[in-house]
Amino acid sequence: MAGSVVIDEVHVAFRVPKDLPEGRVEEVSRTLAGDEFLRRLRRAVRGVVRDFGELSGVRASASR
């Protein structure tokens, strides 16, 4: 039996302008795919969850 169940998911979408030069689109894509970005996103999610006392004991994760 699982120790927890998913009760909600929040999806984040990153959009770039249609006319953004291809080089910039690639740069943005590399940044989003990078380990540092995901590490900092996870840290931010944990911080927000901590700010809400009613979420005490709730586990949150961020993944691609």
Buried (B, 14 or more C-beta within 10 A) or exposed (E): EEEEEEEEEEEEEEEEEEEEEEEEEEEBEEEEEEEEEBEEBBEEBBEEEEEEEEEEEEEEEBEE
